């Protein structure tokens, strides 16, 4: 089975673009609220303008993060993934417990946690994007086919092994 990673990137980029549109609107609204005449402090204890400016700054940072994630995903080169026996940036990885669920992990530089579902030869495949900084990303990166993967979640250790790399 050969999964087109460009479809995944396009799907997640579209999700990020929608989120960017909402974040831009929120940043604009927060900026307007911070500079509005109604936000002018009436007493020394009136902090509405300060709060609004903090919100505007946070929204602006979120806009920058989303733009960076889109750029990072779209610049990912898949021809670098020639060795399909070792997990690296751009690899699609499946562990044994996820075979029945048709679930894969996609190692990417940004947008960790985003999910998408694609159809491949009439079968729905679930994909979760993870970054190398995530616990699962750390556990998978540089592992090889059939390697054991141990993931610590709280006080529990989850053991599995890699069944496929694309």
C-alpha atoms as a printed R data frame, in Angstrom:
    type eleno elety resid chain resno       x      y      z
1   ATOM     1    CA   UNK     A     1   0.000  0.000  0.000
2   ATOM     2    CA   UNK     A     2   1.409  3.391 -1.041
3   ATOM     3    CA   UNK     A     3  -0.114  6.421  0.715
4   ATOM     4    CA   UNK     A     4   0.256  9.823 -0.979
5   ATOM     5    CA   UNK     A     5   1.715 12.067  1.715
6   ATOM     6    CA   UNK     A     6   0.950 15.159 -0.359
7   ATOM     7    CA   UNK     A     7  -2.773 14.500  0.194
8   ATOM     8    CA   UNK     A     8  -2.182 14.497  3.946
9   ATOM     9    CA   UNK     A     9  -0.199 17.740  3.754
10  ATOM    10    CA   UNK     A    10  -2.939 19.355  1.637
11  ATOM    11    CA   UNK     A    11  -5.674 18.258  4.068
12  ATOM    12    CA   UNK     A    12  -3.853 19.512  7.164
13  ATOM    13    CA   UNK     A    13  -2.785 22.719  5.385
14  ATOM    14    CA   UNK     A    14  -6.457 23.378  4.606
15  ATOM    15    CA   UNK     A    15  -7.309 22.843  8.299
16  ATOM    16    CA   UNK     A    16  -4.519 25.214  9.299
17  ATOM    17    CA   UNK     A    17  -5.655 27.787  6.727
18  ATOM    18    CA   UNK     A    18  -9.161 27.777  8.252
19  ATOM    19    CA   UNK     A    19  -7.657 28.180 11.694
20  ATOM    20    CA   UNK     A    20  -5.458 31.018 10.377
21  ATOM    21    CA   UNK     A    21  -8.504 32.856  9.028
22  ATOM    22    CA   UNK     A    22 -10.187 32.646 12.437
23  ATOM    23    CA   UNK     A    23  -6.993 33.639 14.260
24  ATOM    24    CA   UNK     A    24  -6.528 36.688 12.008
25  ATOM    25    CA   UNK     A    25 -10.093 37.776 12.747
26  ATOM    26    CA   UNK     A    26  -9.579 37.248 16.483
27  ATOM    27    CA   UNK     A    27  -6.289 39.185 16.423
28  ATOM    28    CA   UNK     A    28  -7.906 42.049 14.532
29  ATOM    29    CA   UNK     A    29 -10.852 42.158 16.953
30  ATOM    30    CA   UNK     A    30  -8.533 42.070 19.974
31  ATOM    31    CA   UNK     A    31  -6.404 44.876 18.511
32  ATOM    32    CA   UNK     A    32  -9.494 47.002 17.862
33  ATOM    33    CA   UNK     A    33 -10.761 46.347 21.380
34  ATOM    34    CA   UNK     A    34  -7.398 47.333 22.882
35  ATOM    35    CA   UNK     A    35  -7.376 50.653 21.052
36  ATOM    36    CA   UNK     A    36 -11.098 51.419 21.329
37  ATOM    37    CA   UNK     A    37 -12.260 54.521 23.193
38  ATOM    38    CA   UNK     A    38 -14.335 52.259 25.459
39  ATOM    39    CA   UNK     A    39 -11.140 50.589 26.691
40  ATOM    40    CA   UNK     A    40  -9.586 53.778 28.070
41  ATOM    41    CA   UNK     A    41  -8.948 53.390 31.793
42  ATOM    42    CA   UNK     A    42 -11.337 55.407 33.937
43  ATOM    43    CA   UNK     A    43  -9.534 54.647 37.199
44  ATOM    44    CA   UNK     A    44  -6.165 53.227 38.185
45  ATOM    45    CA   UNK     A    45  -7.848 49.867 38.747
46  ATOM    46    CA   UNK     A    46  -9.418 49.697 35.289
47  ATOM    47    CA   UNK     A    47  -7.267 47.213 33.360
48  ATOM    48    CA   UNK     A    48  -9.489 46.470 30.359
49  ATOM    49    CA   UNK     A    49  -7.120 48.085 27.818
50  ATOM    50    CA   UNK     A    50  -4.136 46.209 29.250
51  ATOM    51    CA   UNK     A    51  -6.009 42.918 29.161
52  ATOM    52    CA   UNK     A    52  -7.117 43.549 25.583
53  ATOM    53    CA   UNK     A    53  -3.546 44.342 24.513
54  ATOM    54    CA   UNK     A    54  -2.278 41.092 26.055
55  ATOM    55    CA   UNK     A    55  -5.013 39.247 24.194
56  ATOM    56    CA   UNK     A    56  -4.092 41.000 20.922
57  ATOM    57    CA   UNK     A    57  -0.435 40.057 21.406
58  ATOM    58    CA   UNK     A    58  -1.330 36.421 22.083
59  ATOM    59    CA   UNK     A    59  -3.570 36.258 19.034
60  ATOM    60    CA   UNK     A    60  -0.820 37.758 16.874
61  ATOM    61    CA   UNK     A    61   1.628 35.114 18.111
62  ATOM    62    CA   UNK     A    62  -0.894 32.406 17.287
63  ATOM    63    CA   UNK     A    63  -1.200 33.793 13.741
64  ATOM    64    CA   UNK     A    64   2.601 33.642 13.377
65  ATOM    65    CA   UNK     A    65   2.682 30.055 14.692
66  ATOM    66    CA   UNK     A    66   0.020 28.888 12.252
67  ATOM    67    CA   UNK     A    67   1.765 30.577  9.300
68  ATOM    68    CA   UNK     A    68   5.060 28.938 10.317
69  ATOM    69    CA   UNK     A    69   3.372 25.523 10.597
70  ATOM    70    CA   UNK     A    70   1.843 25.834  7.125
71  ATOM    71    CA   UNK     A    71   5.184 26.868  5.630
72  ATOM    72    CA   UNK     A    72   7.031 24.082  7.443
73  ATOM    73    CA   UNK     A    73   4.585 21.404  6.289
74  ATOM    74    CA   UNK     A    74   4.524 22.587  2.699
75  ATOM    75    CA   UNK     A    75   8.331 22.641  2.508
76  ATOM    76    CA   UNK     A    76   8.657 19.032  3.714
77  ATOM    77    CA   UNK     A    77  10.441 16.951  1.055
78  ATOM    78    CA   UNK     A    78   9.474 13.320  0.810
79  ATOM    79    CA   UNK     A    79  12.207 12.185 -1.520
80  ATOM    80    CA   UNK     A    80  14.435 12.276  1.573
81  ATOM    81    CA   UNK     A    81  12.478  9.310  2.896
82  ATOM    82    CA   UNK     A    82  14.194  6.692  0.771
83  ATOM    83    CA   UNK     A    83  15.133  4.296  3.564
84  ATOM    84    CA   UNK     A    84  11.769  2.812  4.512
85  ATOM    85    CA   UNK     A    85  13.222  0.677  7.266
86  ATOM    86    CA   UNK     A    86  14.093  3.633  9.522
87  ATOM    87    CA   UNK     A    87  11.687  6.206 10.968
88  ATOM    88    CA   UNK     A    88  12.666  9.790 10.100
89  ATOM    89    CA   UNK     A    89  11.073 13.151  9.400
90  ATOM    90    CA   UNK     A    90   8.344 12.603  6.810
91  ATOM    91    CA   UNK     A    91   7.797  8.930  7.660
92  ATOM    92    CA   UNK     A    92   4.386  7.354  8.031
93  ATOM    93    CA   UNK     A    93   4.567  4.789 10.806
94  ATOM    94    CA   UNK     A    94   2.163  2.116 11.953
95  ATOM    95    CA   UNK     A    95   2.480  0.212 15.208
96  ATOM    96    CA   UNK     A    96   0.993 -3.219 15.788
97  ATOM    97    CA   UNK     A    97  -1.932 -2.169 17.992
98  ATOM    98    CA   UNK     A    98  -3.152  0.253 15.289
99  ATOM    99    CA   UNK     A    99  -3.364 -2.161 12.345
100 ATOM   100    CA   UNK     A   100  -7.044 -3.006 12.875
101 ATOM   101    CA   UNK     A   101  -7.917  0.691 13.372
102 ATOM   102    CA   UNK     A   102  -6.038  1.552 10.154
103 ATOM   103    CA   UNK     A   103  -4.215  4.263 12.078
104 ATOM   104    CA   UNK     A   104  -0.846  5.767 11.136
105 ATOM   105    CA   UNK     A   105   1.478  8.354 12.670
106 ATOM   106    CA   UNK     A   106   3.019 10.945 10.351
107 ATOM   107    CA   UNK     A   107   6.301 12.438 11.639
108 ATOM   108    CA   UNK     A   108   6.330 16.145 10.705
109 ATOM   109    CA   UNK     A   109   8.178 19.269 11.885
110 ATOM   110    CA   UNK     A   110   5.006 21.177 12.893
111 ATOM   111    CA   UNK     A   111   1.229 20.831 13.393
112 ATOM   112    CA   UNK     A   112   1.520 17.950 15.834
113 ATOM   113    CA   UNK     A   113  -1.827 16.678 17.051
114 ATOM   114    CA   UNK     A   114  -3.711 17.411 13.857
115 ATOM   115    CA   UNK     A   115  -5.602 14.500 12.407
116 ATOM   116    CA   UNK     A   116  -6.993 13.640  9.047
117 ATOM   117    CA   UNK     A   117  -8.681 10.770  7.341
118 ATOM   118    CA   UNK     A   118  -7.892  9.809  3.788
119 ATOM   119    CA   UNK     A   119  -9.308  7.181  1.512
120 ATOM   120    CA   UNK     A   120  -6.856  4.783 -0.092
121 ATOM   121    CA   UNK     A   121  -8.170  2.152 -2.486
122 ATOM   122    CA   UNK     A   122 -11.632  2.423 -0.940
123 ATOM   123    CA   UNK     A   123 -10.335  2.077  2.626
124 ATOM   124    CA   UNK     A   124 -10.408  4.901  5.191
125 ATOM   125    CA   UNK     A   125  -7.063  5.519  6.838
126 ATOM   126    CA   UNK     A   126  -6.708  7.623 10.004
127 ATOM   127    CA   UNK     A   127  -3.552  9.683 10.335
128 ATOM   128    CA   UNK     A   128  -2.253 11.630 13.325
129 ATOM   129    CA   UNK     A   129   0.542 14.129 12.820
130 ATOM   130    CA   UNK     A   130   3.236 14.063 15.488
131 ATOM   131    CA   UNK     A   131   6.417 16.047 15.921
132 ATOM   132    CA   UNK     A   132   9.776 14.710 17.099
133 ATOM   133    CA   UNK     A   133   9.264 16.665 20.347
134 ATOM   134    CA   UNK     A   134   6.101 14.708 21.234
135 ATOM   135    CA   UNK     A   135   6.529 11.613 23.435
136 ATOM   136    CA   UNK     A   136   5.346  9.320 20.620
137 ATOM   137    CA   UNK     A   137   7.593 11.126 18.134
138 ATOM   138    CA   UNK     A   138  10.595 10.658 20.420
139 ATOM   139    CA   UNK     A   139   9.735  6.995 20.857
140 ATOM   140    CA   UNK     A   140   9.450  6.368 17.097
141 ATOM   141    CA   UNK     A   141  12.197  8.523 15.598
142 ATOM   142    CA   UNK     A   142  15.257  6.586 14.352
143 ATOM   143    CA   UNK     A   143  13.629  3.250 15.127
144 ATOM   144    CA   UNK     A   144  13.526  0.532 12.490
145 ATOM   145    CA   UNK     A   145  10.943 -1.891 11.222
146 ATOM   146    CA   UNK     A   146  10.005 -4.462 13.907
147 ATOM   147    CA   UNK     A   147  11.713 -2.435 16.674
148 ATOM   148    CA   UNK     A   148  10.010 -2.307 20.052
149 ATOM   149    CA   UNK     A   149   8.550  1.041 21.054
150 ATOM   150    CA   UNK     A   150   8.082  1.917 24.713
151 ATOM   151    CA   UNK     A   151   6.008  4.976 25.525
152 ATOM   152    CA   UNK     A   152   5.751  6.226 29.102
153 ATOM   153    CA   UNK     A   153   2.362  7.748 29.902
154 ATOM   154    CA   UNK     A   154   2.255  8.838 33.513
155 ATOM   155    CA   UNK     A   155   3.281  5.799 35.512
156 ATOM   156    CA   UNK     A   156   2.326  3.362 32.759
157 ATOM   157    CA   UNK     A   157   4.559  2.046 30.009
158 ATOM   158    CA   UNK     A   158   2.919  1.177 26.722
159 ATOM   159    CA   UNK     A   159   4.834 -1.416 24.725
160 ATOM   160    CA   UNK     A   160   4.364 -1.985 21.025
161 ATOM   161    CA   UNK     A   161   6.409 -2.566 17.904
162 ATOM   162    CA   UNK     A   162   6.688 -0.963 14.474
163 ATOM   163    CA   UNK     A   163   4.924 -2.968 11.789
164 ATOM   164    CA   UNK     A   164   5.212 -0.649  8.787
165 ATOM   165    CA   UNK     A   165   7.087  2.457  7.643
166 ATOM   166    CA   UNK     A   166   6.285  4.410  4.516
